[in-house]
Amino acid sequence: MHSTSIYEIDGYLRIAHPDDPKRAILKPRLVEMLYEYIKYAHPADPKIPEFQEKIALLRKKPSTRISYAEMTEIIKQKQIAKYKEDLRMGNFGSVQGGAAKQNSGAASFTGSESLATLDAKEQEEFTTLMASSPKEHKDKTVKILNSLFDNDPNSKESIVMIENKSDCDMIVRIVGAGDANYSVPVAAHSDNSIVVLKGDYLFTSKLCGAQYAAQKSVKQAIMVSLSMPTK
């Protein structure tokens, strides 16, 4: 209970009885310690993917349905067409709620009704992240298009597309080493894209009340698709 060793606490949780009351204390402590290590670790530290995977396993619930797939050429062309149309039509109207947060993705509201599963604080953050000025929206669109067309394997950045197939708005948090952290708002039955530094990341979100957590190495353009949680 007084240990400050990640491996010692992790080892205890692996063999402890599921009803052991110490789990309620040690599990969140271990997650906090893992996050703390990743925050100050060197980006090339080989322990980062291992610790991100540990966090994902500790946070994951069986009610969360997730799927991973590399962005196919069809999806890529669809995104290129979408963002080209944005630039052509000048679809850069701002959304009420304030300025967009730095390093965040921005997308237009779909106008469809979504389930109110975010708490008040998260809803305020979601609204702020979704808001963008015409210039911010245009700059982000150009950056995403450049990333979609960029086939240079030596590029330091890559695009992540997040597809939300659920009835709930959500914020996907992409946490890497150091300051490589991104918060991406994705409206219900919509998608959003963001350009991130290549590296190892922990993806987390709350989707219709269910926790989503997974470790992913972003080395090239990828797509993360999330669906409605099973009952």
Secondary structure, 3 states (H helix, E strand, C coil): CCCCCHHHHHHHHHHCCCCCCCHHHHHHHHHHHHHHHHHHCCCCCCHHHHHHHHHHHHHCCCCCCEEEEECCHHHHHHHHHHHHHHHHHCCCCCCCCCCCCCCCCCCCCCCCCCECCCCHHHHHHHHHHHCCCHHHHHHHHHHHHHHHHCCCCCCCEEEEEEEECCCECEEEEEECCCCCEEEEEECCCEEEEEEEECEEEEEEEEECCEEEEEEEEECCCEEEEECCCCC
